[in-house]
């Protein structure tokens, strides 16, 4: 951890202007979050329950995709599978899970659950590390939603942010893990890694203050430079009903899911060796 901070300081813009007090507090917050989430028995019991909920969600989604897509969606194959380990098809099993999680996230946001945790975590970061309200809300939102949606929480304030604050928003977006992808990765790791959702959630929560620390070291704000936006908060849901919130949540995840599927296909093609290269056309 200290080595990463030192590396960020060496390649930073203004090594003499780093707010070391805020950096030290950020490191302490990381250690405290890790100890609370990984060592306290009540929190571990909550993680066990969350893992069971994720397993139930994956099983329910697989049952639905099996009805629609047959063996491509996880159902029984009409032939003898020579390698069952390769039966997972991302487009028919993984991406539908993202849509289901998106619908659930839309409901939780409409009911005020996600905004409550965003406000609480944002208040912690703002009071301890001295960051602006917009940066705190965006960083906290990144833990629960993707890096595309999180800056939209503070859209009215983006034009007023300084360059160091914009760098914090961008760094936090790249450091944390979106909730829908967290569930997808947990589904991949179930049976291979113990308590996958707990480890992924802990890593994402720790990465939020870590991202702010790295951003402050690489591009420290000028003395007294801070956007006055302590009134920034998560916007209310646009949905009129819970059903509309669920539909909007799933639809908002559809385009990113399609994009992730295309990215996975392109990465696979890039790694695949060319066995039959016809050479240049003549």
C-alpha positions in Angstrom: 0.0 0.0 0.0 2.8 2.4 0.9 4.7 1.4 -2.2 1.7 2.4 -4.4 1.4 5.7 -2.6 5.2 6.3 -3.1 4.9 5.4 -6.8 1.9 7.8 -7.3 4.0 10.6 -5.5 6.9 10.1 -7.8 4.8 10.4 -11.0 2.5 13.1 -9.5 2.0 16.6 -10.7 3.0 18.5 -7.6 5.0 16.4 -5.1 5.3 19.3 -2.6 1.6 20.1 -2.4 0.2 16.7 -1.3 -2.3 16.9 1.6 -0.6 14.2 3.6 -3.1 14.4 6.5 -5.9 13.4 4.1 -3.8 10.7 2.6 -3.0 9.3 6.0 -6.7 9.3 7.0 -7.6 7.6 3.7 -5.1 4.8 4.5 -6.5 4.4 8.0 -10.0 4.2 6.5 -8.9 1.4 4.2 -7.4 -0.6 7.1 -10.5 0.0 9.3 -12.9 -1.1 6.6 -10.9 -4.3 6.0 -10.8 -5.1 9.7 -14.5 -4.5 10.1 -15.6 -6.4 7.1 -13.2 -9.4 7.4 -12.8 -9.9 11.2 -16.1 -9.0 12.9 -18.3 -12.2 13.2 -21.7 -10.3 12.7 -20.4 -8.8 9.4 -19.2 -12.3 8.3 -22.7 -13.7 9.1 -24.2 -11.0 6.9 -21.8 -11.9 4.1 -22.9 -15.6 4.4 -26.5 -14.5 4.0 -25.5 -12.3 1.0 -23.7 -15.3 -0.6 -26.8 -17.4 -0.2 -29.0 -14.7 -1.7 -26.6 -14.4 -4.7 -26.6 -18.2 -5.1 -30.4 -18.2 -5.1 -30.5 -15.3 -7.6 -28.1 -17.2 -9.9 -30.2 -20.4 -9.7 -33.4 -18.5 -10.4 -31.9 -16.7 -13.4 -30.5 -20.0 -14.7 -33.9 -21.6 -14.4 -35.4 -18.8 -16.5 -32.7 -18.8 -19.1 -33.0 -22.6 -19.4 -36.7 -22.2 -20.3 -35.9 -19.6 -22.9 -32.6 -20.7 -24.4 -32.5 -24.4 -23.5 -29.1 -26.0 -22.9 -27.4 -22.7 -24.0 -29.0 -21.1 -21.0 -27.8 -23.7 -18.6 -30.5 -26.4 -19.1 -29.8 -30.1 -19.7 -28.1 -30.7 -23.1 -29.9 -33.0 -25.6 -26.6 -34.8 -26.2 -23.7 -36.1 -24.1 -21.4 -33.3 -23.2 -17.7 -34.2 -23.6 -16.5 -31.3 -21.5 -19.3 -30.0 -19.1 -16.9 -27.4 -17.6 -17.1 -25.4 -20.9 -20.9 -25.4 -21.0 -21.2 -21.8 -19.6 -22.2 -19.4 -22.4 -21.8 -15.7 -21.4 -24.4 -14.3 -23.8 -27.2 -16.7 -22.6 -26.3 -17.1 -18.9 -24.1 -14.2 -17.7 -25.6 -11.2 -19.4 -29.2 -12.1 -18.4 -27.9 -12.1 -14.8 -26.7 -8.5 -15.3 -30.2 -7.5 -16.4 -31.8 -9.2 -13.4 -29.4 -7.5 -11.0 -30.1 -4.2 -12.8 -33.8 -4.5 -12.2 -33.2 -5.3 -8.5 -30.9 -2.3 -8.3 -33.6 -0.1 -9.8 -36.0 -1.3 -7.2 -33.5 -0.7 -4.3 -32.8 2.8 -5.6 -36.5 3.6 -5.9 -37.2 2.4 -2.4 -34.3 4.6 -1.1 -32.0 1.8 0.0 -29.1 2.6 -2.3 -29.4 6.4 -1.7 -29.2 5.8 2.0 -25.9 3.9 1.8 -24.5 6.4 -0.7 -25.3 9.3 1.7 -23.7 7.5 4.6 -20.5 6.5 2.8 -20.3 10.0 1.2 -20.6 11.7 4.5 -17.8 9.5 5.9 -15.4 10.4 3.1 -16.3 14.1 3.2 -15.8 14.5 6.9 -12.6 12.5 7.2 -10.8 13.3 4.0 -12.1 16.8 3.4 -13.3 16.3 -0.1 -16.2 18.1 -1.7 -19.7 16.9 -1.6 -20.0 16.0 -5.3 -16.7 14.0 -5.2 -18.0 12.2 -2.1 -21.4 11.3 -3.6 -19.8 10.2 -6.9 -17.2 8.1 -5.2 -19.7 6.4 -2.8 -22.1 5.8 -5.7 -19.3 4.0 -7.6 -19.4 1.2 -5.0 -23.0 0.4 -5.9 -23.4 1.4 -9.5 -21.1 1.6 -12.5 -18.6 4.3 -13.4 -21.0 5.5 -16.2 -24.0 6.0 -13.8 -22.1 7.4 -10.8 -21.1 10.8 -12.2 -24.8 11.3 -13.2 -25.6 11.5 -9.5 -23.7 14.9 -9.5 -24.3 16.1 -13.0 -25.3 19.6 -12.0 -21.9 20.0 -10.2 -19.6 18.6 -12.8 -19.0 21.9 -14.5 -17.9 23.5 -11.2 -15.4 20.8 -10.2 -11.7 21.6 -10.4 -9.3 19.5 -12.3 -8.1 17.6 -9.2 -11.7 16.9 -8.2 -12.5 15.6 -11.7 -9.4 13.4 -11.5 -10.8 12.0 -8.2 -14.1 11.2 -9.8 -12.5 9.4 -12.7 -10.0 7.5 -10.5 -12.8 6.3 -8.2 -14.8 5.1 -11.2 -11.9 3.0 -12.5 -11.0 1.6 -9.0 -14.4 0.3 -7.8 -16.6 -2.6 -9.0 -20.2 -2.1 -10.2 -22.8 -4.0 -8.2 -24.1 -5.9 -11.2 -20.6 -7.0 -12.3 -19.9 -7.9 -8.7 -22.8 -10.4 -8.7 -21.6 -11.8 -12.0 -18.1 -12.3 -10.8 -19.4 -13.9 -7.6 -21.3 -16.3 -9.7 -18.1 -17.2 -11.6 -16.1 -17.7 -8.4 -18.7 -19.6 -6.4 -17.2 -23.0 -5.5 -13.7 -21.8 -6.3 -13.2 -19.0 -3.8 -14.7 -18.9 -0.3 -17.2 -16.1 0.3 -16.7 -14.5 -3.2 -19.3 -11.7 -2.7 -17.8 -10.7 0.6 -14.3 -10.5 -0.8 -15.4 -8.5 -3.9 -17.5 -6.1 -1.8 -14.7 -5.6 0.7 -12.3 -4.9 -2.2 -14.6 -2.4 -3.8 -15.3 -0.5 -0.5 -11.6 -0.4 0.2 -10.8 0.8 -3.3 -13.0 3.9 -2.9 -10.8 5.7 -0.3 -7.7 4.2 -2.0 -8.7 5.9 -5.2 -9.0 9.2 -3.5 -5.6 8.8 -1.9 -3.9 8.0 -5.2 -5.7 10.9 -6.9 -4.7 13.4 -4.2 -1.1 12.3 -4.3 -0.9 12.4 -8.1 -2.9 15.6 -8.6 -3.2 17.4 -5.2 -5.6 20.3 -5.0 -4.3 23.8 -4.5 -4.4 25.1 -1.0 -8.0 25.9 -0.1 -9.3 24.7 -3.4 -12.6 22.9 -2.9 -15.9 23.1 -4.6 -18.6 24.4 -2.3 -21.2 21.7 -2.9 -21.9 20.1 0.5 -25.6 20.0 -0.5 -24.8 17.4 -3.2 -26.8 14.2 -2.7 -28.1 11.3 -4.7 -31.0 12.4 -6.9 -34.5 11.0 -6.4 -35.8 8.1 -8.5 -37.5 9.2 -11.8 -39.8 6.1 -11.6 -43.4 6.6 -10.5 -44.0 3.0 -9.4 -41.8 0.0 -8.3 -42.6 -1.8 -11.6 -41.4 1.2 -13.6 -38.2 1.3 -11.5 -37.5 -2.4 -12.1 -38.1 -2.0 -15.9 -35.9 1.1 -16.1 -33.1 -0.6 -14.0 -33.0 -3.6 -16.4 -33.1 -1.4 -19.5 -30.3 0.8 -18.2 -28.1 -2.3 -17.8 -29.0 -3.7 -21.3 -26.6 -1.6 -23.3 -23.6 -1.9 -20.9 -24.3 -5.7 -20.9 -24.2 -5.8 -24.7 -21.0 -3.8 -24.7 -19.4 -6.1 -22.1 -20.3 -9.1 -24.2 -18.7 -7.6 -27.3 -15.6 -6.6 -25.3 -15.3 -10.2 -24.1 -15.6 -11.5 -27.6 -12.9 -9.1 -28.9 -10.5 -10.0 -26.1 -11.0 -13.7 -26.9 -10.3 -13.1 -30.6 -7.2 -11.1 -29.7 -5.8 -13.8 -27.5 -6.6 -16.6 -30.0 -3.5 -17.5 -32.1 -3.7 -17.4 -35.8 -3.4 -20.9 -36.9 -4.3 -20.4 -40.6 -3.1 -17.0 -41.7 -3.7 -16.7 -45.4 -1.2 -13.9 -45.6 -1.8 -10.7 -47.6 -4.3 -10.7 -50.4 -2.8 -10.5 -53.9 
